[in-house]
Amino acid sequence: MAQTSTPDARLDRLRGPVAPRRHNARTIAALTGNPGCTRRAVLDGAGVDKMKVAEHIGFPGRFGQSSFAIVRGNVFEARLKANEGAALVGLLGVDVPKYLDLSGGPKASNEERYSRTLEALRDNPDTLLDHPMLRLEVAGRRVYLEPDLVAFQLDNRYHVVEIKSFPVIDEQADPGKVSAAATQAAVYVLALREALAEAGRDPETVSHHVLLVCPKDFSNQPVSSMIDVRRQLSVLRRQLSRMARIDQLLDTLPDGLTFDLEAGDDGEPARDPEALTADIEAVPARYAPDCLATCELSFFCRAEARTSTAVLGRSVREELGGIEDVQTVLALAHGTIEPTPDQAEAAVLLQAAYRLRAELVP
Ligand code: SF4
């Protein structure tokens, strides 16, 4: 790809003349969960609608929340934030003197909202902050985060409040959903620390304990608990530092690539699905079974990787020490090919496993 334009201009060209999708804590958490995947980094960096891409190339998937869950979540959040966060403050049992809505109106730019947030952090420490705008550097590119969270100060520390719509039933919530919420909250903690540093305040005043608020037993009654996101923070920092810069990734892509989803007369993307598939395939992916829970393109990438050891999971792939395809693994196990020096150790283990299996499964 030509290197004369800025990374932003190159990403805009890749996306084509459609509005970009905004990064959020979920996409950053998923991106850092698979930092070696160039395909995801480029498509997310360009703000491409991956769900629509998957549908157009014939691999639609059920992904994200149902519209029912989204409506339910919005109602729950609105109730908590109504009357300057009265229900939330009551739940916390603390006295928060002020409430500030930082949404700034429909015409406010990201940068204006970010400036308002910095001002609020500088000048209004004891305030419930609603709709703050944060930002984070991801793969060398500034990403704005519009969390549906409230940050407030308690015991002289800021706490991120994460409002989720999944229920807590008999004091138990789905562990997978709690874990995903913790990772997303860690993204906000990191971004809030960076904002505080920029506002000239101590970033460590942002606590690693975040407040998770969920509905109790399918009702709209809120219930809260503090969760410690220190582990998620250290994973996130490590993964963000491992991610290649987007401009370096763009330099590896062929010229003329586009993921343009501009609609034709029928309202559907006009692009030929086969041409779009070819362009998606031109960007290297790093499929792992975890992708099924975190990426809209997972059905496509799984089908593409079906003959690769990647579909067996990261631990198997690592155990096989760089043997990339399943046919080679089987041939080594059966002893029908001679292992290369690099494959010798894995071949001994595979043959032993094959003999054991033959003894146990007649
Ligand atoms: S599903 Fe595909 S594009 Fe998405 S992270 Fe996995 S390998 Fe990358």
Boltz pocket constraint, residues with backbone or C-beta under 6 A from the ligand:
constraints:
  - pocket:
      binder: B
      contacts: [[A, 34], [A, 37], [A, 38], [A, 39], [A, 40], [A, 285], [A, 286], [A, 287], [A, 288], [A, 291], [A, 292], [A, 295], [A, 296], [A, 297], [A, 298], [A, 299], [A, 301]]
      max_distance: 6.0
